[in-house]
């Protein structure tokens, strides 16, 4: 038994090696993790193997001393509340001014402690004299560039690195969040979610809840429009105008809420002080701003990668998506010809057969989206972006383009080229219902059943589940967290159906509302009991997705106006006008609605007044503190001069 196995500490993070990892490599990793920061440029963490026999010495438990955590909090510029309730970047020298500084063991949230440890794990590097990975002499090390974790991943020696779930915290949170009946009628405690999962996950749940509530008025009006026996033109025009105004207000109000949350959580200026990604690589150069060595990757190389690799691959994926759609379209036409609708007893059979191609196409879209997501992630990794915001912007733009084409091209073609609204509704129903069912099984039900099976296999021959350590259970039964992108893409797809095509099928908003009421609770369960706990990631809003939703809102004005204009009953309403006049009327209406959207955006400030006042007050106090510090130094200098 080695020295580092004797440490008695509370583990916060788990590193799960693959079974093929040589012992020499494991020992090397542990030595770099426990090496002192000031001497060997190590991570200065506490490390030991999990003692459970089921771990097979493949699971490392990682923690840190209180001093190391406080130093890490200062390095990461974590904001904590002062005793006067204002947020300030944590400084060890100023610790007595912070709330709860009398109880240092609980001063930092557990999620903050885990992020500090994760930052060290990601950034610890081999020593300067090391040129190959111990245990794998064929794997060379690039000095000043490779990280320990990056090398392990290249060799497939790491299955996962994750923070441990806190069972007590989950029990306190889950009752009001998703376990009780009244949770369906109660808003989430978003601050509890943030404290446990971090801002990134908290913003997702805040946005999902906000969007679900915004669906209520649209659903009510959609229902009334569907049953109201009035003029088609008046009904759908009213519904279209309402959607334009409502979804424009929705986006602006969300910006206000996200900015308010960002200020409350201390991440409002996060973008200004963002640190480089741990996976970012480049040559070390002296920064003209900080005068410290920083990694620099030439911009021209990234542009070259985009034009020679990324864009051609994306275009090929889009071409494949279009080819698959038109293949489905030919099958749908052939099926419609083979099974004509009539009043005979075979009418039900004919309707069923006519829906089969759209159902098959809807099911095919889902794996295509998943495959493209992996391709887009690989391409964005390959481009080597310095900051996380730049990485997310580029990944989101790729996903936006593909998902827009892959999910909506069929609906656009049927609605605008074939002008067959029956097919639009049929395809829309297939896409929404099958997608919801498929995602429920693949993201929630299936993984949870698999977790139970793995859990039973793990405890076979053991009288009690408690005999298996928490680290082993979480490492071997829970699914690795893959980020919030999949969840945002699901909302993005659904929002597209609601915003772009509700003029043709108003019931789509009701379907979305019902789905989201259950989706909110199912996702909460998934994050608590199906996924390994994610590392808390700082964020100041939902990232690039807000631009994606904003773009959809603008496109929706064009599509809804055009869909209404192409309705035969609406053209009949304007029968006294020529085709040219009719076209100009709806172009003018579309421009008026677009102008209305931008007017709403301009009229509603994105930052609430109380947040702006608090920001200005903080700036004033910072300026006053700086002025007083300068006066103190000047006075000290004058006293020193007089003495001499």
C-alpha positions as CSV (number, residue, x, y, z in Angstrom):
1,X,0.0,0.0,0.0
2,X,1.5,3.3,-1.0
3,X,1.5,6.6,0.9
4,X,-1.3,8.2,-1.0
5,X,-3.7,5.5,-0.1
6,X,-3.5,6.3,3.6
7,X,-5.1,9.8,3.4
8,X,-8.4,10.0,5.2
9,X,-10.5,12.6,3.5
10,X,-14.0,13.1,2.0
11,X,-13.9,12.4,-1.7
12,X,-15.5,14.8,-4.0
13,X,-14.5,13.7,-7.5
14,X,-14.1,10.2,-9.1
15,X,-11.6,9.3,-11.9
16,X,-12.5,6.0,-13.4
17,X,-9.7,4.2,-15.3
18,X,-10.3,1.7,-18.0
19,X,-9.3,-1.9,-17.2
20,X,-6.5,-1.7,-19.8
21,X,-4.6,1.1,-17.9
22,X,-1.2,-0.1,-16.8
23,X,-0.4,0.2,-13.1
24,X,2.7,2.2,-13.9
25,X,0.5,4.8,-15.7
26,X,-2.0,4.9,-12.8
27,X,0.9,5.6,-10.3
28,X,2.2,8.3,-12.6
29,X,-1.2,10.0,-12.7
30,X,-1.5,9.8,-8.9
31,X,2.0,11.3,-8.4
32,X,1.2,14.2,-10.6
33,X,-2.2,14.8,-8.8
34,X,-0.7,14.8,-5.3
35,X,2.5,16.6,-6.3
36,X,2.9,20.0,-4.6
37,X,2.0,23.0,-6.8
38,X,4.9,25.2,-5.7
39,X,7.6,22.6,-6.1
40,X,6.7,20.1,-8.9
41,X,3.9,22.1,-10.6
42,X,1.4,19.4,-9.6
43,X,-2.3,19.6,-8.7
44,X,-1.7,19.4,-4.9
45,X,-4.8,17.2,-4.4
46,X,-5.7,14.3,-2.1
47,X,-6.0,10.9,-3.9
48,X,-6.7,7.3,-2.9
49,X,-8.1,4.2,-4.5
50,X,-11.6,3.1,-3.7
51,X,-11.3,0.2,-1.3
52,X,-14.4,-1.6,-2.6
53,X,-13.3,-4.9,-4.3
54,X,-15.7,-4.1,-7.2
55,X,-13.5,-1.1,-8.1
56,X,-10.6,-3.4,-9.1
57,X,-8.2,-0.6,-8.4
58,X,-9.7,1.3,-11.4
59,X,-11.5,4.0,-9.4
60,X,-9.6,7.0,-7.9
61,X,-11.2,9.1,-5.2
62,X,-10.0,12.7,-5.3
63,X,-10.4,15.5,-2.7
64,X,-8.5,18.5,-1.5
65,X,-7.5,20.3,1.7
66,X,-9.4,23.4,2.8
67,X,-6.3,25.6,2.1
68,X,-6.1,24.2,-1.4
69,X,-9.8,24.7,-2.1
70,X,-9.6,28.3,-0.9
71,X,-6.6,29.0,-3.1
72,X,-8.4,27.5,-6.0
73,X,-11.5,29.6,-5.3
74,X,-9.3,32.7,-5.6
75,X,-7.6,31.5,-8.8
76,X,-11.0,30.8,-10.4
77,X,-12.4,34.2,-9.2
78,X,-15.4,32.6,-7.7
79,X,-17.8,35.2,-6.4
80,X,-19.2,34.9,-2.8
81,X,-21.6,37.2,-0.9
82,X,-20.1,39.8,1.4
83,X,-21.7,40.4,4.8
84,X,-23.6,43.3,3.3
85,X,-25.1,40.9,0.7
86,X,-23.1,42.2,-2.3
87,X,-21.2,39.7,-4.4
88,X,-17.4,40.0,-4.6
89,X,-14.6,37.9,-6.1
90,X,-13.2,35.8,-3.3
91,X,-9.8,36.8,-1.9
92,X,-8.1,34.9,0.9
93,X,-6.7,38.1,2.3
94,X,-10.3,39.5,2.5
95,X,-12.0,36.4,3.8
96,X,-13.2,37.9,7.1
97,X,-15.6,40.2,5.1
98,X,-17.4,37.3,3.5
99,X,-20.6,35.7,4.8
100,X,-20.1,32.3,6.6
101,X,-16.4,32.9,6.9
102,X,-16.6,31.7,10.5
103,X,-17.4,28.2,9.2
104,X,-14.8,27.6,6.5
105,X,-15.7,24.0,6.0
106,X,-19.1,25.0,4.6
107,X,-17.9,28.3,3.2
108,X,-17.7,26.9,-0.4
109,X,-20.6,25.0,-2.0
110,X,-19.8,21.3,-2.7
111,X,-20.3,22.0,-6.4
112,X,-17.7,24.9,-6.2
113,X,-15.2,22.5,-4.5
114,X,-15.7,20.0,-7.2
115,X,-15.1,22.6,-9.9
116,X,-11.9,23.7,-8.3
117,X,-10.6,20.1,-8.2
118,X,-11.8,19.6,-11.8
119,X,-9.9,22.6,-13.0
120,X,-6.7,21.2,-11.4
121,X,-7.2,17.8,-13.0
122,X,-7.8,19.3,-16.4
123,X,-4.7,21.5,-16.3
124,X,-2.0,19.3,-14.6
125,X,0.8,18.5,-17.0
126,X,3.7,16.1,-17.2
127,X,7.0,17.3,-15.8
128,X,9.5,19.0,-18.2
129,X,11.9,16.0,-18.2
130,X,9.2,13.4,-19.1
131,X,9.0,12.5,-22.8
132,X,6.9,9.4,-22.9
133,X,3.9,8.2,-20.8
134,X,5.0,5.7,-18.1
135,X,3.7,2.3,-18.9
136,X,3.3,3.2,-22.6
137,X,6.7,4.0,-24.0
138,X,5.3,4.3,-27.5
139,X,3.2,7.4,-26.5
140,X,5.3,10.5,-26.7
141,X,4.7,13.7,-24.7
142,X,4.7,17.1,-26.3
143,X,6.4,19.5,-23.8
144,X,4.3,22.4,-22.6
145,X,1.3,21.3,-24.6
146,X,-0.1,17.9,-23.5
147,X,-2.1,17.5,-20.3
148,X,-2.3,14.4,-18.2
149,X,-6.0,14.0,-18.8
150,X,-5.6,14.7,-22.6
151,X,-2.9,11.9,-22.8
152,X,-5.1,9.5,-20.9
153,X,-8.1,10.2,-23.2
154,X,-5.9,9.7,-26.3
155,X,-4.9,6.3,-25.0
156,X,-8.6,5.4,-24.0
157,X,-7.4,5.0,-20.4
158,X,-10.2,7.1,-18.9
159,X,-13.8,6.0,-18.8
160,X,-15.1,9.0,-17.0
161,X,-14.3,11.8,-14.5
162,X,-17.2,13.1,-12.5
163,X,-18.2,14.7,-9.2
164,X,-20.0,12.5,-6.7
165,X,-23.7,12.9,-6.2
166,X,-24.8,14.0,-2.8
167,X,-27.7,11.7,-1.8
168,X,-28.8,13.9,1.1
169,X,-28.9,17.1,-1.1
170,X,-30.9,15.2,-3.8
171,X,-33.5,14.0,-1.2
172,X,-34.0,17.5,0.0
173,X,-34.4,18.8,-3.6
174,X,-36.3,16.1,-5.4
175,X,-39.5,16.2,-3.3
176,X,-40.5,19.8,-4.3
177,X,-38.9,19.5,-7.7
178,X,-40.4,16.4,-9.3
179,X,-41.5,13.7,-6.8
180,X,-44.6,15.2,-5.2
181,X,-48.0,15.8,-6.9
182,X,-47.9,19.5,-6.1
183,X,-44.6,19.9,-8.0
184,X,-46.7,20.0,-11.2
185,X,-48.3,23.3,-10.0
186,X,-45.2,24.8,-8.4
187,X,-42.3,26.7,-9.8
188,X,-38.9,25.2,-9.5
189,X,-36.5,26.5,-6.9
190,X,-33.9,27.5,-9.5
191,X,-31.4,28.7,-6.9
192,X,-31.2,25.2,-5.4
193,X,-30.7,23.7,-8.8
194,X,-27.9,26.2,-9.5
195,X,-26.2,25.5,-6.1
196,X,-26.2,21.7,-6.9
197,X,-25.6,21.5,-10.6
198,X,-24.2,25.0,-11.5
199,X,-25.4,27.8,-13.7
200,X,-25.3,25.9,-17.0
201,X,-27.8,23.3,-16.0
202,X,-29.9,25.8,-13.9
203,X,-30.3,28.0,-17.0
204,X,-31.6,25.1,-19.0
205,X,-34.3,24.3,-16.4
206,X,-35.1,28.0,-16.0
207,X,-35.6,28.4,-19.7
208,X,-37.6,25.2,-20.1
209,X,-40.0,26.3,-17.3
210,X,-40.3,29.8,-18.7
211,X,-41.0,28.5,-22.2
212,X,-43.6,26.0,-20.9
213,X,-45.4,28.8,-19.1
214,X,-45.3,30.9,-22.3
215,X,-47.1,28.0,-24.2
216,X,-50.2,28.4,-22.0
217,X,-51.7,31.5,-23.8
218,X,-50.8,30.1,-27.2
219,X,-52.4,26.8,-26.4
220,X,-55.6,28.5,-25.2
221,X,-55.9,30.7,-28.3
222,X,-54.9,27.8,-30.6
223,X,-57.8,25.7,-29.1
224,X,-60.3,28.6,-29.5
225,X,-59.1,29.2,-33.1
226,X,-59.6,25.5,-33.9
227,X,-63.2,25.3,-32.7
228,X,-64.3,28.9,-33.6
229,X,-66.6,28.6,-36.7
230,X,-65.7,32.1,-38.0
231,X,-63.8,33.3,-41.1
232,X,-60.6,31.3,-41.8
233,X,-58.8,34.6,-42.6
234,X,-59.8,36.3,-39.4
235,X,-59.0,33.3,-37.2
236,X,-55.5,32.6,-38.6
237,X,-54.6,36.3,-38.9
238,X,-55.5,36.9,-35.3
239,X,-53.5,33.8,-34.3
240,X,-50.5,34.8,-36.4
241,X,-50.4,38.4,-35.0
242,X,-50.8,37.1,-31.5
243,X,-47.9,34.7,-32.0
244,X,-45.6,37.4,-33.4
245,X,-46.3,39.7,-30.4
246,X,-46.3,37.0,-27.8
247,X,-43.1,35.2,-28.8
248,X,-41.3,38.5,-29.3
249,X,-42.3,39.5,-25.7
250,X,-41.3,36.0,-24.6
251,X,-37.7,36.3,-25.9
252,X,-37.3,39.8,-24.4
253,X,-38.6,38.8,-21.0
254,X,-36.4,35.8,-21.0
255,X,-33.4,38.1,-21.6
256,X,-34.4,40.1,-18.6
257,X,-34.8,37.0,-16.4
258,X,-31.5,35.5,-17.6
259,X,-29.7,38.8,-16.8
260,X,-31.3,39.0,-13.4
261,X,-30.2,35.5,-12.6
262,X,-26.7,36.2,-13.9
263,X,-26.4,39.1,-11.6
264,X,-27.7,37.2,-8.6
265,X,-25.3,34.3,-9.3
266,X,-22.3,36.5,-9.9
267,X,-21.8,35.5,-13.5
268,X,-23.0,38.7,-15.2
269,X,-19.4,39.7,-16.2
270,X,-18.3,36.1,-16.7
271,X,-17.7,36.7,-20.4
272,X,-15.2,39.5,-19.7
273,X,-13.0,37.3,-17.5
274,X,-13.4,34.0,-19.2
275,X,-10.5,31.6,-18.9
276,X,-9.2,29.6,-21.9
277,X,-10.5,26.0,-22.4
278,X,-8.4,23.3,-20.9
279,X,-8.4,21.4,-24.3
280,X,-7.2,24.5,-26.1
281,X,-3.6,24.0,-27.5
282,X,-1.0,26.2,-29.1
283,X,2.5,27.6,-28.7
284,X,3.4,29.4,-25.5
285,X,3.9,33.2,-26.1
286,X,4.1,36.2,-23.9
287,X,0.7,37.9,-23.6
288,X,0.9,41.7,-24.4
289,X,-2.0,42.2,-21.9
290,X,-1.0,40.1,-18.9
291,X,2.7,39.8,-19.7
292,X,2.4,36.1,-18.8
293,X,3.0,33.1,-21.1
294,X,-0.2,32.0,-22.8
295,X,-1.1,29.5,-25.4
296,X,-1.7,31.0,-28.9
297,X,-3.1,29.2,-31.9
298,X,-2.8,31.1,-35.3
299,X,-6.2,32.4,-36.5
300,X,-5.4,31.5,-40.1
301,X,-5.0,27.8,-39.2
302,X,-8.5,27.8,-37.7
303,X,-10.0,29.6,-40.7
304,X,-8.2,27.1,-43.0
305,X,-9.7,24.2,-41.1
306,X,-13.2,25.7,-41.4
307,X,-13.0,26.2,-45.2
308,X,-11.2,23.0,-46.1
309,X,-12.8,20.6,-43.6
310,X,-15.7,21.9,-41.6
311,X,-17.8,23.6,-44.3
312,X,-17.4,20.8,-46.9
313,X,-18.4,18.2,-44.3
314,X,-21.4,20.3,-43.2
315,X,-22.5,20.7,-46.8
316,X,-22.3,16.9,-47.5
317,X,-24.4,16.3,-44.4
318,X,-27.0,18.8,-45.6
319,X,-27.0,17.2,-49.1
320,X,-27.5,13.8,-47.5
321,X,-30.4,15.1,-45.4
322,X,-32.1,16.6,-48.6
323,X,-31.5,13.3,-50.5
324,X,-33.2,11.3,-47.7
325,X,-36.2,13.7,-47.6
326,X,-36.8,13.5,-51.4
327,X,-36.5,9.7,-51.2
328,X,-39.2,9.8,-48.5
329,X,-41.3,12.2,-50.7
330,X,-41.2,9.8,-53.7
331,X,-42.3,6.9,-51.4
332,X,-45.1,9.1,-50.0
333,X,-46.4,10.0,-53.5
334,X,-46.3,6.3,-54.5
335,X,-48.1,5.2,-51.4
336,X,-50.8,7.9,-51.8
337,X,-51.4,6.7,-55.4
338,X,-51.6,3.0,-54.3
339,X,-54.0,3.8,-51.4
340,X,-56.5,6.4,-52.5
341,X,-59.0,7.7,-49.9
342,X,-62.7,6.9,-50.4
343,X,-65.8,6.2,-48.4
344,X,-65.4,2.4,-48.4
345,X,-64.5,0.1,-45.5
346,X,-60.9,0.2,-46.7
347,X,-60.6,3.9,-45.9
348,X,-59.1,3.3,-42.4
349,X,-56.6,0.9,-43.9
350,X,-55.7,3.4,-46.6
351,X,-55.2,6.2,-44.0
352,X,-53.0,4.0,-42.0
353,X,-50.8,3.0,-45.0
354,X,-50.5,6.6,-46.1
355,X,-49.1,7.6,-42.6
356,X,-46.4,4.9,-42.7
357,X,-43.9,6.8,-44.9
358,X,-44.1,9.9,-42.7
359,X,-43.8,7.8,-39.6
360,X,-40.7,6.1,-41.0
361,X,-39.2,9.4,-42.1
362,X,-39.8,10.9,-38.6
363,X,-38.0,8.0,-37.0
364,X,-35.1,8.3,-39.4
365,X,-34.6,12.0,-38.6
366,X,-33.8,11.2,-34.9
367,X,-30.7,9.0,-35.5
368,X,-29.6,11.4,-38.2
369,X,-29.7,14.3,-35.7
370,X,-27.7,12.2,-33.2
371,X,-25.0,11.3,-35.7
372,X,-24.7,14.8,-37.0
373,X,-24.3,16.1,-33.4
374,X,-21.3,13.8,-33.0
375,X,-19.9,15.0,-36.3
376,X,-20.4,18.7,-35.3
377,X,-18.8,18.2,-31.9
378,X,-15.8,16.5,-33.6
379,X,-15.4,19.3,-36.1
380,X,-15.7,22.0,-33.4
381,X,-13.0,20.2,-31.3
382,X,-10.8,20.0,-34.4
383,X,-11.1,23.8,-34.9
384,X,-9.4,24.4,-31.5
385,X,-11.3,27.4,-30.1
386,X,-9.7,29.3,-27.2
387,X,-12.7,30.2,-25.1
388,X,-15.8,28.1,-24.2
389,X,-18.1,30.8,-25.6
390,X,-16.4,30.7,-29.0
391,X,-16.6,26.9,-28.9
392,X,-20.3,26.9,-28.1
393,X,-21.1,29.6,-30.7
394,X,-19.5,27.5,-33.4
395,X,-21.0,24.3,-32.3
396,X,-24.5,25.8,-32.0
397,X,-24.3,27.4,-35.5
398,X,-23.5,24.0,-37.0
399,X,-26.3,22.3,-35.1
400,X,-28.7,25.1,-36.0
401,X,-28.1,24.8,-39.7
402,X,-28.4,21.1,-39.8
403,X,-31.4,20.7,-37.5
404,X,-33.2,23.5,-39.3
405,X,-32.8,21.7,-42.6
406,X,-33.2,18.1,-41.3
407,X,-36.3,18.8,-39.1
408,X,-38.1,21.4,-41.1
409,X,-37.3,20.9,-44.8
410,X,-40.2,18.4,-45.3
411,X,-42.7,20.8,-43.7
412,X,-41.4,23.7,-45.8
413,X,-41.6,21.7,-49.1
414,X,-45.1,20.5,-48.4
415,X,-46.3,23.9,-47.3
416,X,-44.8,26.2,-49.8
417,X,-44.1,24.1,-52.9
418,X,-46.8,21.5,-52.9
419,X,-49.3,23.7,-50.9
420,X,-50.6,20.5,-49.4
421,X,-51.5,21.4,-45.8
422,X,-52.9,17.9,-45.1
423,X,-49.5,16.4,-45.7
424,X,-48.0,19.2,-43.5
425,X,-50.3,18.3,-40.6
426,X,-49.7,14.6,-41.1
427,X,-45.9,15.0,-41.1
428,X,-46.1,17.5,-38.2
429,X,-48.1,15.0,-36.0
430,X,-45.7,12.2,-36.9
431,X,-42.6,14.3,-36.0
432,X,-43.9,15.6,-32.7
433,X,-45.5,12.4,-31.4
434,X,-42.8,9.9,-32.5
435,X,-40.0,12.2,-31.4
436,X,-41.5,12.6,-27.9
437,X,-42.0,8.9,-27.5
438,X,-38.5,8.0,-28.8
439,X,-36.8,10.6,-26.6
440,X,-38.7,9.4,-23.5
441,X,-37.4,5.8,-24.0
442,X,-33.9,6.7,-25.1
443,X,-33.1,9.5,-22.6
444,X,-35.1,8.4,-19.5
445,X,-36.9,5.1,-19.4
446,X,-34.3,3.0,-21.2
447,X,-31.3,4.4,-19.3
448,X,-33.1,4.0,-15.9
449,X,-34.0,0.4,-16.6
450,X,-30.4,-0.2,-17.7
451,X,-29.2,1.4,-14.5
452,X,-31.4,-1.0,-12.4
453,X,-30.1,-4.0,-14.3
454,X,-26.5,-2.9,-13.7
455,X,-27.2,-2.2,-10.1
456,X,-28.7,-5.7,-9.6
457,X,-25.6,-7.3,-11.3
458,X,-23.3,-5.2,-9.1
459,X,-25.0,-6.4,-5.8
460,X,-25.4,-10.1,-6.7
461,X,-24.1,-12.2,-3.8
462,X,-24.2,-9.2,-1.5
463,X,-27.0,-9.0,1.1
464,X,-27.2,-5.2,1.1
465,X,-26.7,-2.6,-1.6
466,X,-25.0,-0.4,1.1
467,X,-22.0,-2.8,0.9
468,X,-21.1,-1.3,-2.5
469,X,-19.5,2.1,-2.3
470,X,-21.2,5.2,-3.7
471,X,-18.3,5.8,-6.1
472,X,-18.5,2.3,-7.6
473,X,-22.3,2.5,-7.9
474,X,-22.2,5.9,-9.6
475,X,-19.2,4.9,-11.9
476,X,-20.8,1.7,-13.1
477,X,-24.5,2.3,-13.1
478,X,-25.0,6.0,-14.1
479,X,-24.5,7.4,-17.6
480,X,-21.8,10.0,-18.3
481,X,-23.2,13.5,-18.6
482,X,-22.8,14.7,-22.2
483,X,-23.8,18.4,-21.7
484,X,-27.1,20.2,-22.2
485,X,-26.9,20.4,-26.0
486,X,-29.2,17.4,-26.5
487,X,-31.8,19.0,-24.2
488,X,-31.6,22.4,-25.9
489,X,-31.9,20.8,-29.3
490,X,-35.1,19.0,-28.2
491,X,-36.6,22.4,-27.2
492,X,-35.3,24.1,-30.3
493,X,-36.9,21.5,-32.6
494,X,-40.2,21.7,-30.7
495,X,-40.1,25.5,-30.7
496,X,-39.6,25.5,-34.4
497,X,-42.8,23.4,-34.9
498,X,-44.8,25.7,-32.7
499,X,-43.5,29.0,-34.0
500,X,-43.2,28.1,-37.7
501,X,-46.2,26.0,-38.4
502,X,-48.9,26.7,-35.8
503,X,-50.8,28.8,-38.4
504,X,-51.5,25.4,-40.2
505,X,-52.0,23.3,-37.1
506,X,-52.9,25.4,-33.9
507,X,-53.1,22.2,-31.8
508,X,-49.3,21.9,-32.0
509,X,-49.0,24.3,-29.1
510,X,-51.3,22.2,-26.9
511,X,-49.2,19.1,-27.7
512,X,-46.0,20.9,-26.8
513,X,-47.5,22.2,-23.5
514,X,-48.6,18.7,-22.4
515,X,-45.2,17.2,-23.4
516,X,-43.2,19.9,-21.5
517,X,-45.2,19.6,-18.3
518,X,-44.0,16.0,-18.1
519,X,-40.6,16.7,-19.8
520,X,-39.6,19.2,-17.0
521,X,-40.1,16.5,-14.3
522,X,-38.6,13.7,-16.4
523,X,-35.5,15.7,-17.1
524,X,-35.1,16.6,-13.4
525,X,-35.3,12.8,-12.6
526,X,-32.8,12.1,-15.3
527,X,-30.3,14.6,-13.9
528,X,-30.6,13.3,-10.4
529,X,-30.9,9.5,-10.9
530,X,-29.8,8.6,-14.4
531,X,-26.8,10.8,-15.2
532,X,-23.5,11.1,-13.4
533,X,-23.4,14.5,-11.7
534,X,-22.1,17.1,-14.1
535,X,-19.3,19.5,-13.0
536,X,-20.9,22.9,-12.3
537,X,-20.2,25.2,-15.3
538,X,-20.4,29.0,-15.1
539,X,-22.7,30.6,-17.5
540,X,-24.4,34.0,-17.9
541,X,-27.3,32.9,-20.1
542,X,-28.3,30.0,-22.3
543,X,-25.4,30.9,-24.6
544,X,-25.8,30.9,-28.4
545,X,-29.2,29.2,-28.1
546,X,-30.8,32.6,-27.4
547,X,-29.7,33.7,-30.9
548,X,-31.0,30.5,-32.4
549,X,-34.4,31.0,-30.8
550,X,-34.4,34.6,-31.8
551,X,-33.7,33.7,-35.4
552,X,-36.5,31.2,-35.4
553,X,-38.9,33.9,-34.1
554,X,-38.0,36.2,-37.0
555,X,-38.4,33.3,-39.6
556,X,-41.7,32.4,-38.0
557,X,-43.1,35.8,-39.0
558,X,-42.3,35.1,-42.7
559,X,-43.6,31.5,-42.6
560,X,-46.8,32.2,-40.8
561,X,-47.7,35.1,-43.0
562,X,-46.9,33.1,-46.2
563,X,-48.9,30.0,-44.9
564,X,-51.9,32.2,-44.3
565,X,-51.6,33.9,-47.7
566,X,-51.5,30.5,-49.4
567,X,-54.7,29.3,-47.8
568,X,-57.4,29.0,-50.6
569,X,-60.0,30.3,-48.2
570,X,-57.9,33.4,-47.5
571,X,-57.4,34.0,-51.3
572,X,-61.1,33.8,-51.7
573,X,-61.6,36.4,-49.0
574,X,-59.4,38.8,-51.1
575,X,-60.9,37.7,-54.5
576,X,-61.5,41.3,-55.6
577,X,-57.7,41.9,-55.7
578,X,-55.3,40.8,-58.5
579,X,-52.5,38.4,-57.7
580,X,-50.0,41.1,-57.7
581,X,-52.0,43.2,-55.3
582,X,-52.7,40.2,-53.1
583,X,-49.0,39.4,-53.0
584,X,-48.1,43.0,-52.0
585,X,-50.7,43.1,-49.2
586,X,-49.1,40.1,-47.5
587,X,-45.5,41.3,-48.1
588,X,-46.5,44.6,-46.4
589,X,-48.2,42.7,-43.6
590,X,-45.0,40.6,-43.1
591,X,-42.8,43.8,-43.0
592,X,-45.2,45.4,-40.5
593,X,-45.0,42.3,-38.2
594,X,-41.2,42.3,-38.5
595,X,-41.1,46.0,-37.6
596,X,-43.5,45.2,-34.7
597,X,-41.1,42.5,-33.4
598,X,-38.1,44.8,-33.5
599,X,-40.1,47.6,-31.9
600,X,-40.9,45.2,-29.0
601,X,-37.3,44.3,-28.7
602,X,-36.3,48.0,-28.6
603,X,-39.1,48.9,-26.1
604,X,-38.3,46.2,-23.5
605,X,-34.8,46.7,-22.0
606,X,-32.9,43.5,-21.6
607,X,-31.6,44.4,-18.2
608,X,-34.1,45.0,-15.3
609,X,-33.9,48.4,-13.7
610,X,-33.0,46.9,-10.3
611,X,-30.1,45.0,-11.8
612,X,-28.8,48.1,-13.6
613,X,-29.0,50.1,-10.4
614,X,-27.1,47.4,-8.5
615,X,-24.4,47.2,-11.2
616,X,-23.9,51.0,-11.2
617,X,-23.8,51.0,-7.4
618,X,-21.1,48.3,-7.4
619,X,-19.1,50.3,-10.0
620,X,-19.4,53.4,-7.8
621,X,-18.3,51.5,-4.7
622,X,-15.3,50.0,-6.6
623,X,-14.3,53.4,-7.8
624,X,-14.6,54.8,-4.2
625,X,-12.5,51.9,-2.8
626,X,-9.8,52.5,-5.5
627,X,-9.8,56.2,-4.8
628,X,-9.4,55.6,-1.0
629,X,-6.6,53.1,-1.6
630,X,-4.8,55.7,-3.8
631,X,-5.2,58.3,-1.1
632,X,-3.9,55.9,1.6
633,X,-0.8,55.1,-0.5
634,X,-0.2,58.8,-1.2
635,X,-0.4,59.7,2.5
636,X,1.9,56.8,3.3
637,X,4.4,58.1,0.7
638,X,4.2,61.6,2.0
639,X,4.9,60.4,5.6
640,X,7.9,58.4,4.3
641,X,9.3,61.5,2.5
642,X,9.0,63.7,5.6
643,X,10.9,61.1,7.7
644,X,13.8,61.3,5.3
